[in-house]
Amino acid sequence: MPRLYDVTSGSIAIDAIDVRDLTLESLRSNIGVVTQDAHLFHDSIAANLRYAKDDATEEEMENACRAAQIWDLIESLPNRFETLVGERGHRLSGGEKQRLAIARLLLKSPSVVILDEATAHLDSENEALVQQALKSALKNRTSIVIAHRLSTIKEADQIIVLEQGIIVERGKHDDLINTGGLYSELYARQDLGVLSNESSSINN
């Protein structure tokens, strides 16, 4: 969709306009992406946030960070927004990096959001915080969420299930669960895995 590659057949349209008919600047300014590994620079938190909006005020950054569930951490740091995140954000945990990436997306305020495995490697506590942050990021926006962790997509208007590159199911979460197909099977497996992990944590 952001035209890092062009399709070789068919087309991708936004509001019935082929993305190839838009300038790259116009297209990409309206798309926000959060990937599995958040891209952060060896710079301050403020500089990483302003990559999305270079004239963002401190108030705007604070509002975005509050919505992204990362403000409490930033407020606790001695240098707050001027804190260096380290090379590729190594001074932050995986969940903190993801929430900072979501805050940056909120500052950009795109009309289309793409989440590519944004919660894939998070523990349950960090996933819950990121899920809460995503509610702010996805509100009133067209969103495409790519996920193997199915809890991420439960609230989607439409879920498309792919197997070996072919669409095998589509519909809402409850409908797909009731159908008893591949999605239902995968969801049941993941649900059992979560319960098993929680049980192990309690026993330990």
DOBAFI-866113 format. One record per residue (C-alpha): residue in three letters; z, y, x. Coordinates in steps of 0.001 Angstrom, whole numbers, plus 524288, in hexadecimal, padded with zeros to 5 digits. Layout:
BEGIN
AlaZYX...
//
This chain:
BEGIN
Met800008000080000Pro802E180A0E80AD3Arg7F5AA805FF8108FLeu7FA7A8008081D5ATyr7EFA17F6E8819FAAsp7E4DB7F86280FEFVal7E2487EDA580611Thr7D6077E5978086CSer7D4287E2677FA08Gly7D8F77E85D7ED68Ser7E08A7F51C7EDA3Ile7EE2B7FB0A7ED39Ala7EFEE806487E3BAIle7FAEB80FD77E102Asp7F9E68167D7D3C1Ala7EC27810C37D2A9Ile7E7F5817387DF7CAsp7E32680E5D7EA69Val7EBD5810D97F63EArg7DF8B8117C7FEAFAsp7DBA781DC87F74ELeu7E811824C37FBB9Thr7EA9082AEC808EFLeu7F4158236A8117EGlu7FD3082F24811BCSer7FD6083048802F1Leu7FF07821A580107Arg809BB81F7080B07Ser8117982B748072AAsn81353825187F9D1Ile81767817AB7FECFGly824A7813FC8045CVal8270F8071F80B5EVal833A38001980F11Thr831827F3CD81716Gln839FB7E86681B4DAsp83C9E7EF0382865Ala83F377FD818261DHis837CB8060C82FC3Leu8415D80F7F83610Phe83F6E817FF84213His8489E819F384D9BAsp84D008270784852Ser8570C82CF583F2CIle8590D828DA83117Ala853E88363F82D04Ala84769834B3834FAAsn8450D8274982F19Leu846E782CA982162Arg83E5983891823DCTyr8333E82FBF827FAAla830DE82ECD8194DLys832AD83D54816A6Asp83348846008229CAsp8390A851B581B78Ala843BA84A0981462Thr850788518F81343Glu85DA884B798165FGlu860C184BAC807DAGlu854398443E804AFMet8574383A4180F3BGlu8651D8389980A2AAsn86049836937FC32Ala8567182C62800C2Cys860D78256D808C8Arg86A538254E7FD64Ala85FF381F2D7F4A9Ala85CE08154A7FF56Gln86B3E81150800BAIle86BCC8157380F1FTrp872DD8229280E0EAsp8809E81D0580F9CLeu87CE28179F81CEBIle8764A8243782168Glu881B082C8781CCFSer88B0682429824DDLeu883748264883190Pro888308312483AC9Asn87A74836E183C21Arg875F48333E82E78Phe867508360E82D5CGlu8664A8388E83C08Thr86AD182ABA83F4BLeu860E48233E8477BVal85CBD8166184153Gly858358100884E04Glu84B708095C8514DArg84602803B884496Gly852F48071A83E39His85AC17FCF5845E2Arg8678180479843D7Leu8669A801CB83541Ser868057F4F282DFCGly85C767EF22826BCGly861877F411819AEGlu86424801AE81F1ALys856648028B824A5Gln850877FE76817A5Arg858918087781026Leu854B581323819BDAla8467080F3B817DBIle848678102E8091FAla84E8081DBC80AB1Arg84276821BF8126ELeu839CD81C8180796Leu84181824587FD73Leu83F6B830B280573Lys830D682E2380572Ser8313082BF87F6B1Pro82484824217F5ABSer81E6C820457E8BDVal81C17812477ED72Val82624809ED7F4A1Ile8234C7FD5B7FC0FLeu82EBA7F4BF80018Asp82AE67E9F28097CGlu8361F7E02580A99Ala83FAF7EB9580B18Thr84BBF7E2F680910Ala847127D6A680FF6His851367D59181AD4Leu85D047DC35814C9Asp869FB7D5D3811A4Ser86EAF7D64380388Glu877407E25B80586Asn86C7C7EA5680BEBGlu862827E54D80226Ala86AE07EA647F6EBLeu86B657F7F87FD1CVal85CC97F7FC7FFD8Gln859E47F3497F1F9Gln861DD7FEAF7ECC9Ala85A5F808017F59ALeu84D798024F7F104Lys850AA805A87E2EESer850008140B7E6CDAla843CD812037EEFELeu83C2980AE17E469Lys8400C813267D8B6Asn834378195C7D1F6Arg82AF5814787DC8BThr8204580A487DCE4Ser8260C7FFA77E57BIle8206F7F3B07EC23Val82B147EAAC7F12AIle827867DF5D7FA1EAla832EA7D5E47FB0EHis837097C7F47FD90Arg845097CB7C7F9DBLeu843087CB3E7EB2FSer84F417D2F97E79BThr847A17DECB7EC93Ile83D797DDBE7E1C9Lys845457D94E7D5E3Glu843B77E67A7CF1DAla835197E7D87D1BBAsp82C257EAE27C63CGln823047E0347CAFCIle8251A7D5937D514Ile819387CF3A7DB59Val81BA47C2037E1C3Leu812727BE347ECCAGlu810927B0AE7F27AGln807437AF597FDFBGly8014B7BC7E7FA85Ile7FEAB7B8EF7EC4AIle8058B7BED27E06CVal80C4C7B3787D999Glu8158B7BADA7D07FArg817DD7C8857CB70Gly821767CEB57C205Lys82F507D3E97C0E8His83AE27CD0D7C73EAsp840817C7217BAC1Asp833307C2597B625Leu8305A7BBD97C335Ile83DCB7B5777C372Asn83B967AFFD7B5C3Thr82E1C7AAF07B987Gly834427A1D57C385Gly829787A3617CD96Leu8295E7A6B37DC17Tyr830C47B38D7DA97Ser83B897AD037D2BDGlu83CB57A2477DCF3Leu83D6C7ABE17E856Tyr847327B4867E14BAla850057A8E07DE50Arg84FBE7A4C87ECA4Gln8535C7B26E7F145Asp85DFC7B3AD7E701Leu8640C7A6D67EB7BGly863397AB747F997Val86A9E7B7F37F660Leu875317B0677EF10Ser8766B7A6D97FA64Asn877E37B1E180451Glu882007B8CB7FBEBSer8899F7AC107FA80Ser8896F7AA0080940Ser88E587B7DC80B7BIle899A17B5BD80200Asn89D4D7A8B180833Asn89D177AE9D815CB
//
